[in-house]
Amino acid sequence: MESKRVAKVANAVFALNPADILKRGYSVAYDRDGKVVKDASHLAPGEPLRTRLCKGEVSSEVIKIS
């Protein structure tokens, strides 16, 4: 019984691992200060972004906000 509980907790921890989340196709965008971008309205056209992917990072610039 205890081993099932441990396995369940381990699966939950692995599911929340940021690297595993990126492997599923998600990315994380950072603003010029290195803070995670959570709201597009906090950005401005021309602002640089750094986006972390599963394999590597991309530097870009905000063109349009929708």
All heavy atoms as TSV, in Angstrom:
chain	resi	resn	atom	element	x	y	z
A	1	MET	N	N	0.825	-1.192	0.000
A	1	MET	CA	C	0.000	0.000	0.000
A	1	MET	C	C	0.866	1.251	0.000
A	1	MET	O	O	0.610	2.176	-0.729
A	1	MET	CB	C	-0.927	-0.041	1.214
A	1	MET	CG	C	-1.946	1.046	1.225
A	1	MET	SD	S	-3.223	0.653	0.035
A	1	MET	CE	C	-4.462	1.743	0.545
A	2	GLU	N	N	1.904	1.249	0.832
A	2	GLU	CA	C	2.811	2.402	0.933
A	2	GLU	C	C	3.524	2.651	-0.390
A	2	GLU	O	O	3.721	3.790	-0.784
A	2	GLU	CB	C	3.817	2.192	2.068
A	2	GLU	CG	C	4.743	3.350	2.297
A	2	GLU	CD	C	4.061	4.606	2.809
A	2	GLU	OE1	O	2.991	4.501	3.433
A	2	GLU	OE2	O	4.604	5.699	2.579
A	3	SER	N	N	3.928	1.583	-1.088
A	3	SER	CA	C	4.650	1.750	-2.355
A	3	SER	C	C	3.759	2.389	-3.417
A	3	SER	O	O	4.241	3.149	-4.252
A	3	SER	CB	C	5.200	0.423	-2.843
A	3	SER	OG	O	4.152	-0.482	-3.125
A	4	LYS	N	N	2.460	2.099	-3.382
A	4	LYS	CA	C	1.535	2.735	-4.330
A	4	LYS	C	C	1.432	4.225	-4.047
A	4	LYS	O	O	1.381	5.034	-4.968
A	4	LYS	CB	C	0.151	2.084	-4.245
A	4	LYS	CG	C	0.079	0.723	-4.864
A	4	LYS	CD	C	-1.333	0.179	-4.827
A	4	LYS	CE	C	-1.389	-1.193	-5.448
A	4	LYS	NZ	N	-2.746	-1.730	-5.468
A	5	ARG	N	N	1.418	4.592	-2.788
A	5	ARG	CA	C	1.339	5.997	-2.405
A	5	ARG	C	C	2.612	6.743	-2.826
A	5	ARG	O	O	2.541	7.843	-3.371
A	5	ARG	CB	C	1.127	6.122	-0.902
A	5	ARG	CG	C	0.714	7.509	-0.486
A	5	ARG	CD	C	0.321	7.532	0.948
A	5	ARG	NE	N	1.229	8.474	1.588
A	5	ARG	CZ	C	1.362	8.645	2.866
A	5	ARG	NH1	N	0.683	7.908	3.689
A	5	ARG	NH2	N	2.187	9.530	3.341
A	6	VAL	N	N	3.745	6.114	-2.604
A	6	VAL	CA	C	5.019	6.715	-3.009
A	6	VAL	C	C	5.063	6.871	-4.527
A	6	VAL	O	O	5.494	7.907	-5.043
A	6	VAL	CB	C	6.211	5.875	-2.499
A	6	VAL	CG1	C	7.511	6.345	-3.111
A	6	VAL	CG2	C	6.287	5.917	-0.978
A	7	ALA	N	N	4.617	5.864	-5.249
A	7	ALA	CA	C	4.600	5.932	-6.708
A	7	ALA	C	C	3.689	7.050	-7.190
A	7	ALA	O	O	4.019	7.776	-8.141
A	7	ALA	CB	C	4.165	4.597	-7.293
A	8	LYS	N	N	2.552	7.221	-6.535
A	8	LYS	CA	C	1.614	8.273	-6.916
A	8	LYS	C	C	2.227	9.658	-6.696
A	8	LYS	O	O	2.127	10.535	-7.556
A	8	LYS	CB	C	0.316	8.134	-6.111
A	8	LYS	CG	C	-0.759	9.081	-6.516
A	8	LYS	CD	C	-2.053	8.814	-5.750
A	8	LYS	CE	C	-3.133	9.772	-6.170
A	8	LYS	NZ	N	-4.377	9.527	-5.459
A	9	VAL	N	N	2.888	9.845	-5.569
A	9	VAL	CA	C	3.542	11.126	-5.281
A	9	VAL	C	C	4.684	11.366	-6.260
A	9	VAL	O	O	4.855	12.468	-6.772
A	9	VAL	CB	C	4.039	11.171	-3.821
A	9	VAL	CG1	C	4.922	12.381	-3.580
A	9	VAL	CG2	C	2.867	11.166	-2.860
A	10	ALA	N	N	5.459	10.336	-6.553
A	10	ALA	CA	C	6.575	10.468	-7.497
A	10	ALA	C	C	6.064	10.871	-8.876
A	10	ALA	O	O	6.645	11.741	-9.532
A	10	ALA	CB	C	7.355	9.170	-7.577
A	11	ASN	N	N	4.971	10.266	-9.323
A	11	ASN	CA	C	4.392	10.626	-10.616
A	11	ASN	C	C	3.937	12.078	-10.633
A	11	ASN	O	O	4.108	12.775	-11.631
A	11	ASN	CB	C	3.228	9.701	-10.964
A	11	ASN	CG	C	3.686	8.326	-11.380
A	11	ASN	OD1	O	4.817	8.155	-11.828
A	11	ASN	ND2	N	2.828	7.336	-11.221
A	12	ALA	N	N	3.363	12.541	-9.546
A	12	ALA	CA	C	2.923	13.929	-9.466
A	12	ALA	C	C	4.112	14.880	-9.532
A	12	ALA	O	O	4.069	15.904	-10.218
A	12	ALA	CB	C	2.130	14.160	-8.178
A	13	VAL	N	N	5.181	14.536	-8.849
A	13	VAL	CA	C	6.389	15.379	-8.875
A	13	VAL	C	C	6.983	15.411	-10.280
A	13	VAL	O	O	7.340	16.476	-10.783
A	13	VAL	CB	C	7.424	14.867	-7.848
A	13	VAL	CG1	C	8.772	15.553	-8.041
A	13	VAL	CG2	C	6.916	15.091	-6.437
A	14	PHE	N	N	7.088	14.266	-10.926
A	14	PHE	CA	C	7.631	14.222	-12.281
A	14	PHE	C	C	6.752	14.998	-13.251
A	14	PHE	O	O	7.247	15.651	-14.170
A	14	PHE	CB	C	7.812	12.790	-12.764
A	14	PHE	CG	C	8.959	12.082	-12.098
A	14	PHE	CD1	C	8.740	10.896	-11.421
A	14	PHE	CD2	C	10.245	12.597	-12.136
A	14	PHE	CE1	C	9.795	10.226	-10.805
A	14	PHE	CE2	C	11.297	11.940	-11.519
A	14	PHE	CZ	C	11.070	10.760	-10.853
A	15	ALA	N	N	5.453	14.972	-13.077
A	15	ALA	CA	C	4.537	15.694	-13.960
A	15	ALA	C	C	4.712	17.203	-13.851
A	15	ALA	O	O	4.441	17.933	-14.802
A	15	ALA	CB	C	3.091	15.316	-13.643
A	16	LEU	N	N	5.173	17.671	-12.707
A	16	LEU	CA	C	5.371	19.104	-12.494
A	16	LEU	C	C	6.795	19.561	-12.799
A	16	LEU	O	O	7.092	20.751	-12.700
A	16	LEU	CB	C	5.004	19.466	-11.056
A	16	LEU	CG	C	3.546	19.246	-10.688
A	16	LEU	CD1	C	3.330	19.520	-9.207
A	16	LEU	CD2	C	2.635	20.109	-11.539
A	17	ASN	N	N	7.661	18.656	-13.180
A	17	ASN	CA	C	9.033	19.001	-13.507
A	17	ASN	C	C	9.034	19.955	-14.709
A	17	ASN	O	O	8.528	19.608	-15.775
A	17	ASN	CB	C	9.805	17.720	-13.833
A	17	ASN	CG	C	11.235	17.971	-14.226
A	17	ASN	OD1	O	11.660	19.091	-14.466
A	17	ASN	ND2	N	11.998	16.902	-14.306
A	18	PRO	N	N	9.589	21.159	-14.572
A	18	PRO	CA	C	9.573	22.122	-15.681
A	18	PRO	C	C	10.172	21.572	-16.973
A	18	PRO	O	O	9.655	21.854	-18.056
A	18	PRO	CB	C	10.404	23.292	-15.152
A	18	PRO	CG	C	10.297	23.189	-13.672
A	18	PRO	CD	C	10.212	21.717	-13.373
A	19	ALA	N	N	11.218	20.783	-16.890
A	19	ALA	CA	C	11.827	20.223	-18.099
A	19	ALA	C	C	10.852	19.291	-18.812
A	19	ALA	O	O	10.769	19.296	-20.046
A	19	ALA	CB	C	13.109	19.482	-17.751
A	20	ASP	N	N	10.098	18.518	-18.072
A	20	ASP	CA	C	9.115	17.619	-18.689
A	20	ASP	C	C	7.960	18.399	-19.302
A	20	ASP	O	O	7.414	18.001	-20.329
A	20	ASP	CB	C	8.598	16.603	-17.674
A	20	ASP	CG	C	9.616	15.518	-17.355
A	20	ASP	OD1	O	10.542	15.326	-18.166
A	20	ASP	OD2	O	9.488	14.867	-16.314
A	21	ILE	N	N	7.585	19.495	-18.690
A	21	ILE	CA	C	6.521	20.343	-19.242
A	21	ILE	C	C	6.978	20.924	-20.579
A	21	ILE	O	O	6.220	20.948	-21.555
A	21	ILE	CB	C	6.129	21.436	-18.242
A	21	ILE	CG1	C	5.454	20.808	-17.010
A	21	ILE	CG2	C	5.197	22.459	-18.892
A	21	ILE	CD1	C	5.232	21.746	-15.859
A	22	LEU	N	N	8.227	21.368	-20.664
A	22	LEU	CA	C	8.753	21.904	-21.921
A	22	LEU	C	C	8.795	20.831	-23.002
A	22	LEU	O	O	8.564	21.122	-24.180
A	22	LEU	CB	C	10.147	22.495	-21.702
A	22	LEU	CG	C	10.222	23.724	-20.794
A	22	LEU	CD1	C	11.669	24.146	-20.593
A	22	LEU	CD2	C	9.393	24.867	-21.333
A	23	LYS	N	N	9.044	19.580	-22.617
A	23	LYS	CA	C	9.067	18.479	-23.587
A	23	LYS	C	C	7.703	18.275	-24.236
A	23	LYS	O	O	7.610	17.724	-25.331
A	23	LYS	CB	C	9.506	17.177	-22.915
A	23	LYS	CG	C	10.972	17.120	-22.595
A	23	LYS	CD	C	11.315	15.809	-21.881
A	23	LYS	CE	C	12.755	15.801	-21.433
A	23	LYS	NZ	N	13.072	14.585	-20.649
A	24	ARG	N	N	6.651	18.722	-23.576
A	24	ARG	CA	C	5.299	18.561	-24.128
A	24	ARG	C	C	4.944	19.684	-25.091
A	24	ARG	O	O	3.826	19.762	-25.590
A	24	ARG	CB	C	4.283	18.483	-22.999
A	24	ARG	CG	C	4.440	17.231	-22.144
A	24	ARG	CD	C	3.238	16.948	-21.270
A	24	ARG	NE	N	2.908	17.989	-20.337
A	24	ARG	CZ	C	3.170	17.975	-19.036
A	24	ARG	NH1	N	3.796	16.942	-18.501
A	24	ARG	NH2	N	2.815	18.973	-18.257
A	25	GLY	N	N	5.894	20.593	-25.352
A	25	GLY	CA	C	5.656	21.639	-26.343
A	25	GLY	C	C	5.414	23.020	-25.764
A	25	GLY	O	O	5.198	23.977	-26.501
A	26	TYR	N	N	5.457	23.151	-24.455
A	26	TYR	CA	C	5.280	24.455	-23.845
A	26	TYR	C	C	6.599	25.211	-23.855
A	26	TYR	O	O	7.662	24.638	-24.080
A	26	TYR	CB	C	4.781	24.307	-22.404
A	26	TYR	CG	C	3.369	23.805	-22.323
A	26	TYR	CD1	C	3.113	22.442	-22.203
A	26	TYR	CD2	C	2.291	24.672	-22.373
A	26	TYR	CE1	C	1.822	21.957	-22.143
A	26	TYR	CE2	C	0.987	24.202	-22.309
A	26	TYR	CZ	C	0.765	22.843	-22.192
A	26	TYR	OH	O	-0.517	22.381	-22.132
A	27	SER	N	N	6.527	26.516	-23.633
A	27	SER	CA	C	7.729	27.330	-23.538
A	27	SER	C	C	7.528	28.352	-22.419
A	27	SER	O	O	6.414	28.547	-21.944
A	27	SER	CB	C	8.002	28.038	-24.865
A	27	SER	OG	O	6.935	28.903	-25.202
A	28	VAL	N	N	8.623	29.004	-22.025
A	28	VAL	CA	C	8.570	30.026	-20.991
A	28	VAL	C	C	9.226	31.275	-21.555
A	28	VAL	O	O	10.374	31.219	-22.014
A	28	VAL	CB	C	9.302	29.592	-19.700
A	28	VAL	CG1	C	9.213	30.673	-18.639
A	28	VAL	CG2	C	8.762	28.281	-19.183
A	29	ALA	N	N	8.498	32.383	-21.548
A	29	ALA	CA	C	9.030	33.651	-22.060
A	29	ALA	C	C	9.446	34.541	-20.896
A	29	ALA	O	O	8.747	34.632	-19.885
A	29	ALA	CB	C	7.979	34.357	-22.914
A	30	TYR	N	N	10.612	35.199	-21.070
A	30	TYR	CA	C	11.149	36.103	-20.054
A	30	TYR	C	C	11.263	37.501	-20.646
A	30	TYR	O	O	11.632	37.658	-21.813
A	30	TYR	CB	C	12.543	35.641	-19.618
A	30	TYR	CG	C	12.573	34.256	-19.030
A	30	TYR	CD1	C	12.779	33.141	-19.831
A	30	TYR	CD2	C	12.388	34.056	-17.670
A	30	TYR	CE1	C	12.803	31.865	-19.299
A	30	TYR	CE2	C	12.410	32.774	-17.124
A	30	TYR	CZ	C	12.627	31.692	-17.940
A	30	TYR	OH	O	12.649	30.425	-17.412
A	31	ASP	N	N	10.973	38.518	-19.840
A	31	ASP	CA	C	11.110	39.897	-20.297
A	31	ASP	C	C	12.560	40.358	-20.175
A	31	ASP	O	O	13.443	39.586	-19.802
A	31	ASP	CB	C	10.155	40.829	-19.546
A	31	ASP	CG	C	10.460	40.966	-18.061
A	31	ASP	OD1	O	11.550	40.555	-17.611
A	31	ASP	OD2	O	9.589	41.495	-17.341
A	32	ARG	N	N	12.810	41.627	-20.461
A	32	ARG	CA	C	14.183	42.151	-20.439
A	32	ARG	C	C	14.833	42.076	-19.061
A	32	ARG	O	O	16.044	42.083	-18.944
A	32	ARG	CB	C	14.223	43.581	-20.977
A	32	ARG	CG	C	13.578	44.593	-20.049
A	32	ARG	CD	C	13.693	46.012	-20.553
A	32	ARG	NE	N	12.698	46.205	-21.591
A	32	ARG	CZ	C	12.854	46.987	-22.642
A	32	ARG	NH1	N	13.932	47.679	-22.789
A	32	ARG	NH2	N	11.909	47.088	-23.537
A	33	ASP	N	N	14.016	42.011	-18.001
A	33	ASP	CA	C	14.540	41.910	-16.640
A	33	ASP	C	C	14.716	40.467	-16.176
A	33	ASP	O	O	15.082	40.223	-15.027
A	33	ASP	CB	C	13.619	42.644	-15.660
A	33	ASP	CG	C	13.510	44.131	-15.960
A	33	ASP	OD1	O	14.532	44.733	-16.371
A	33	ASP	OD2	O	12.413	44.692	-15.796
A	34	GLY	N	N	14.391	39.524	-17.063
A	34	GLY	CA	C	14.516	38.115	-16.708
A	34	GLY	C	C	13.325	37.567	-15.950
A	34	GLY	O	O	13.375	36.451	-15.440
A	35	LYS	N	N	12.238	38.333	-15.893
A	35	LYS	CA	C	11.028	37.875	-15.203
A	35	LYS	C	C	10.134	37.129	-16.180
A	35	LYS	O	O	10.039	37.483	-17.354
A	35	LYS	CB	C	10.268	39.063	-14.610
A	35	LYS	CG	C	11.047	39.780	-13.529
A	35	LYS	CD	C	10.262	40.938	-12.980
A	35	LYS	CE	C	11.091	41.665	-11.920
A	35	LYS	NZ	N	10.415	42.871	-11.461
A	36	VAL	N	N	9.450	36.100	-15.689
A	36	VAL	CA	C	8.543	35.315	-16.518
A	36	VAL	C	C	7.377	36.196	-16.954
A	36	VAL	O	O	6.780	36.910	-16.148
A	36	VAL	CB	C	8.018	34.084	-15.742
A	36	VAL	CG1	C	6.950	33.349	-16.545
A	36	VAL	CG2	C	9.162	33.137	-15.401
A	37	VAL	N	N	7.071	36.157	-18.242
A	37	VAL	CA	C	5.952	36.921	-18.790
A	37	VAL	C	C	4.676	36.123	-18.550
A	37	VAL	O	O	4.540	34.997	-19.013
A	37	VAL	CB	C	6.136	37.177	-20.302
A	37	VAL	CG1	C	4.922	37.896	-20.872
A	37	VAL	CG2	C	7.407	37.966	-20.557
A	38	LYS	N	N	3.754	36.729	-17.790
A	38	LYS	CA	C	2.489	36.065	-17.480
A	38	LYS	C	C	1.302	36.774	-18.113
A	38	LYS	O	O	0.205	36.233	-18.161
A	38	LYS	CB	C	2.292	36.014	-15.963
A	38	LYS	CG	C	3.350	35.199	-15.248
A	38	LYS	CD	C	3.124	35.206	-13.757
A	38	LYS	CE	C	4.215	34.443	-13.031
A	38	LYS	NZ	N	4.025	34.470	-11.582
A	39	ASP	N	N	1.506	38.006	-18.586
A	39	ASP	CA	C	0.405	38.810	-19.106
A	39	ASP	C	C	0.922	39.656	-20.263
A	39	ASP	O	O	1.821	40.487	-20.079
A	39	ASP	CB	C	-0.121	39.702	-17.974
A	39	ASP	CG	C	-1.364	40.482	-18.334
A	39	ASP	OD1	O	-1.630	40.694	-19.535
A	39	ASP	OD2	O	-2.066	40.907	-17.404
A	40	ALA	N	N	0.362	39.449	-21.447
A	40	ALA	CA	C	0.814	40.188	-22.632
A	40	ALA	C	C	0.648	41.692	-22.478
A	40	ALA	O	O	1.408	42.463	-23.067
A	40	ALA	CB	C	0.048	39.697	-23.863
A	41	SER	N	N	-0.302	42.122	-21.665
A	41	SER	CA	C	-0.527	43.565	-21.504
A	41	SER	C	C	0.622	44.253	-20.764
A	41	SER	O	O	0.695	45.476	-20.747
A	41	SER	CB	C	-1.851	43.829	-20.781
A	41	SER	OG	O	-1.775	43.424	-19.424
A	42	HIS	N	N	1.519	43.481	-20.180
A	42	HIS	CA	C	2.674	44.063	-19.492
A	42	HIS	C	C	3.854	44.292	-20.437
A	42	HIS	O	O	4.910	44.739	-19.999
A	42	HIS	CB	C	3.113	43.175	-18.330
A	42	HIS	CG	C	2.093	43.082	-17.250
A	42	HIS	ND1	N	1.984	41.989	-16.430
A	42	HIS	CD2	C	1.117	43.933	-16.844
A	42	HIS	CE1	C	0.995	42.170	-15.578
A	42	HIS	NE2	N	0.447	43.336	-15.816
A	43	LEU	N	N	3.666	43.961	-21.697
A	43	LEU	CA	C	4.712	44.123	-22.695
A	43	LEU	C	C	4.402	45.295	-23.609
A	43	LEU	O	O	3.277	45.774	-23.659
A	43	LEU	CB	C	4.845	42.843	-23.533
A	43	LEU	CG	C	5.209	41.570	-22.778
A	43	LEU	CD1	C	5.077	40.369	-23.695
A	43	LEU	CD2	C	6.623	41.680	-22.217
A	44	ALA	N	N	5.425	45.720	-24.349
A	44	ALA	CA	C	5.258	46.802	-25.316
A	44	ALA	C	C	5.948	46.409	-26.618
A	44	ALA	O	O	6.945	45.683	-26.596
A	44	ALA	CB	C	5.861	48.088	-24.774
A	45	PRO	N	N	5.415	46.886	-27.753
A	45	PRO	CA	C	6.093	46.613	-29.024
A	45	PRO	C	C	7.554	47.069	-28.957
A	45	PRO	O	O	7.874	48.104	-28.389
A	45	PRO	CB	C	5.298	47.430	-30.035
A	45	PRO	CG	C	3.918	47.494	-29.437
A	45	PRO	CD	C	4.163	47.620	-27.958
A	46	GLY	N	N	8.423	46.236	-29.501
A	46	GLY	CA	C	9.844	46.535	-29.494
A	46	GLY	C	C	10.592	45.945	-28.309
A	46	GLY	O	O	11.818	45.932	-28.286
A	47	GLU	N	N	9.858	45.462	-27.332
A	47	GLU	CA	C	10.499	44.898	-26.139
A	47	GLU	C	C	11.125	43.541	-26.472
A	47	GLU	O	O	10.510	42.712	-27.120
A	47	GLU	CB	C	9.489	44.740	-25.012
A	47	GLU	CG	C	10.115	44.305	-23.715
A	47	GLU	CD	C	9.163	44.415	-22.523
A	47	GLU	OE1	O	8.082	45.001	-22.660
A	47	GLU	OE2	O	9.537	43.896	-21.473
A	48	PRO	N	N	12.351	43.310	-26.010
A	48	PRO	CA	C	12.987	42.014	-26.265
A	48	PRO	C	C	12.420	40.926	-25.359
A	48	PRO	O	O	11.999	41.193	-24.238
A	48	PRO	CB	C	14.458	42.272	-25.939
A	48	PRO	CG	C	14.431	43.378	-24.944
A	48	PRO	CD	C	13.235	44.230	-25.300
A	49	LEU	N	N	12.400	39.719	-25.876
A	49	LEU	CA	C	11.972	38.552	-25.117
A	49	LEU	C	C	13.022	37.453	-25.272
A	49	LEU	O	O	13.705	37.370	-26.284
A	49	LEU	CB	C	10.641	37.997	-25.636
A	49	LEU	CG	C	9.400	38.839	-25.462
A	49	LEU	CD1	C	8.224	38.169	-26.154
A	49	LEU	CD2	C	9.100	39.051	-24.003
A	50	ARG	N	N	13.126	36.625	-24.253
A	50	ARG	CA	C	13.944	35.423	-24.308
A	50	ARG	C	C	12.995	34.277	-23.994
A	50	ARG	O	O	12.317	34.297	-22.969
A	50	ARG	CB	C	15.068	35.501	-23.283
A	50	ARG	CG	C	16.005	34.322	-23.296
A	50	ARG	CD	C	17.175	34.522	-22.338
A	50	ARG	NE	N	16.758	34.861	-20.985
A	50	ARG	CZ	C	16.474	33.974	-20.027
A	50	ARG	NH1	N	16.529	32.686	-20.281
A	50	ARG	NH2	N	16.130	34.366	-18.823
A	51	THR	N	N	12.915	33.319	-24.890
A	51	THR	CA	C	11.973	32.215	-24.723
A	51	THR	C	C	12.731	30.906	-24.580
A	51	THR	O	O	13.546	30.555	-25.432
A	51	THR	CB	C	11.015	32.137	-25.924
A	51	THR	OG1	O	10.371	33.409	-26.064
A	51	THR	CG2	C	9.966	31.066	-25.715
A	52	ARG	N	N	12.459	30.213	-23.491
A	52	ARG	CA	C	13.092	28.912	-23.229
A	52	ARG	C	C	12.209	27.811	-23.795
A	52	ARG	O	O	11.009	27.745	-23.513
A	52	ARG	CB	C	13.281	28.705	-21.733
A	52	ARG	CG	C	13.972	27.408	-21.424
A	52	ARG	CD	C	14.262	27.271	-19.966
A	52	ARG	NE	N	14.788	25.940	-19.708
A	52	ARG	CZ	C	14.696	25.318	-18.563
A	52	ARG	NH1	N	14.148	25.905	-17.532
A	52	ARG	NH2	N	15.175	24.112	-18.421
A	53	LEU	N	N	12.810	26.953	-24.589
A	53	LEU	CA	C	12.131	25.804	-25.177
A	53	LEU	C	C	12.714	24.536	-24.573
A	53	LEU	O	O	13.648	24.599	-23.780
A	53	LEU	CB	C	12.340	25.802	-26.691
A	53	LEU	CG	C	11.989	27.101	-27.419
A	53	LEU	CD1	C	12.491	27.044	-28.844
A	53	LEU	CD2	C	10.504	27.345	-27.365
A	54	CYS	N	N	12.195	23.412	-24.975
A	54	CYS	CA	C	12.721	22.135	-24.492
A	54	CYS	C	C	14.200	22.003	-24.833
A	54	CYS	O	O	14.998	21.582	-24.014
A	54	CYS	CB	C	11.932	20.989	-25.112
A	54	CYS	SG	S	12.552	19.360	-24.686
A	55	LYS	N	N	14.542	22.406	-26.039
A	55	LYS	CA	C	15.934	22.318	-26.494
A	55	LYS	C	C	16.382	23.694	-26.958
A	55	LYS	O	O	16.206	24.052	-28.118
A	55	LYS	CB	C	16.075	21.301	-27.618
A	55	LYS	CG	C	15.801	19.884	-27.173
A	55	LYS	CD	C	16.039	18.901	-28.282
A	55	LYS	CE	C	15.778	17.491	-27.789
A	55	LYS	NZ	N	15.974	16.499	-28.849
A	56	GLY	N	N	16.902	24.483	-26.048
A	56	GLY	CA	C	17.462	25.778	-26.405
A	56	GLY	C	C	16.582	26.960	-26.051
A	56	GLY	O	O	15.535	26.820	-25.419
A	57	GLU	N	N	17.060	28.112	-26.463
A	57	GLU	CA	C	16.358	29.365	-26.217
A	57	GLU	C	C	16.305	30.174	-27.504
A	57	GLU	O	O	17.130	29.991	-28.402
A	57	GLU	CB	C	17.083	30.196	-25.149
A	57	GLU	CG	C	17.013	29.602	-23.777
A	57	GLU	CD	C	17.593	30.523	-22.716
A	57	GLU	OE1	O	18.065	31.632	-23.032
A	57	GLU	OE2	O	17.566	30.114	-21.555
A	58	VAL	N	N	15.332	31.078	-27.556
A	58	VAL	CA	C	15.144	31.946	-28.708
A	58	VAL	C	C	15.061	33.380	-28.204
A	58	VAL	O	O	14.353	33.662	-27.238
A	58	VAL	CB	C	13.827	31.594	-29.449
A	58	VAL	CG1	C	13.563	32.557	-30.574
A	58	VAL	CG2	C	13.860	30.170	-29.935
A	59	SER	N	N	15.788	34.273	-28.862
A	59	SER	CA	C	15.657	35.701	-28.574
A	59	SER	C	C	14.747	36.294	-29.626
A	59	SER	O	O	14.874	35.997	-30.821
A	59	SER	CB	C	17.028	36.383	-28.640
A	59	SER	OG	O	17.866	35.900	-27.618
A	60	SER	N	N	13.828	37.147	-29.193
A	60	SER	CA	C	12.880	37.751	-30.135
A	60	SER	C	C	12.485	39.138	-29.647
A	60	SER	O	O	12.955	39.607	-28.604
A	60	SER	CB	C	11.642	36.856	-30.280
A	60	SER	OG	O	11.004	36.678	-29.027
A	61	GLU	N	N	11.610	39.760	-30.405
A	61	GLU	CA	C	11.140	41.106	-30.080
A	61	GLU	C	C	9.626	41.138	-30.267
A	61	GLU	O	O	9.100	40.579	-31.229
A	61	GLU	CB	C	11.809	42.103	-31.039
A	61	GLU	CG	C	11.448	43.526	-30.795
A	61	GLU	CD	C	12.178	44.437	-31.755
A	61	GLU	OE1	O	13.417	44.413	-31.778
A	61	GLU	OE2	O	11.494	45.171	-32.498
A	62	VAL	N	N	8.950	41.826	-29.367
A	62	VAL	CA	C	7.491	41.965	-29.458
A	62	VAL	C	C	7.173	42.838	-30.674
A	62	VAL	O	O	7.687	43.941	-30.800
A	62	VAL	CB	C	6.905	42.586	-28.174
A	62	VAL	CG1	C	5.409	42.804	-28.343
A	62	VAL	CG2	C	7.206	41.727	-26.965
A	63	ILE	N	N	6.349	42.325	-31.566
A	63	ILE	CA	C	5.915	43.071	-32.736
A	63	ILE	C	C	4.515	43.634	-32.520
A	63	ILE	O	O	4.248	44.816	-32.757
A	63	ILE	CB	C	5.889	42.168	-34.001
A	63	ILE	CG1	C	7.253	41.554	-34.248
A	63	ILE	CG2	C	5.372	42.909	-35.218
A	63	ILE	CD1	C	8.347	42.551	-34.542
A	64	LYS	N	N	3.623	42.777	-32.028
A	64	LYS	CA	C	2.217	43.160	-31.849
A	64	LYS	C	C	1.666	42.469	-30.625
A	64	LYS	O	O	2.024	41.331	-30.341
A	64	LYS	CB	C	1.431	42.736	-33.092
A	64	LYS	CG	C	-0.035	43.032	-33.049
A	64	LYS	CD	C	-0.711	42.535	-34.319
A	64	LYS	CE	C	-2.206	42.671	-34.207
A	64	LYS	NZ	N	-2.884	42.090	-35.373
A	65	ILE	N	N	0.789	43.149	-29.920
A	65	ILE	CA	C	0.127	42.557	-28.761
A	65	ILE	C	C	-1.360	42.450	-29.059
A	65	ILE	O	O	-1.986	43.428	-29.482
A	65	ILE	CB	C	0.378	43.414	-27.501
A	65	ILE	CG1	C	1.881	43.463	-27.210
A	65	ILE	CG2	C	-0.393	42.846	-26.304
A	65	ILE	CD1	C	2.268	44.444	-26.154
A	66	SER	N	N	-1.911	41.279	-28.874
A	66	SER	CA	C	-3.338	41.050	-29.135
A	66	SER	C	C	-4.055	40.708	-27.847
A	66	SER	O	O	-3.519	40.095	-26.978
A	66	SER	CB	C	-3.542	39.894	-30.101
A	66	SER	OG	O	-2.687	39.935	-31.176
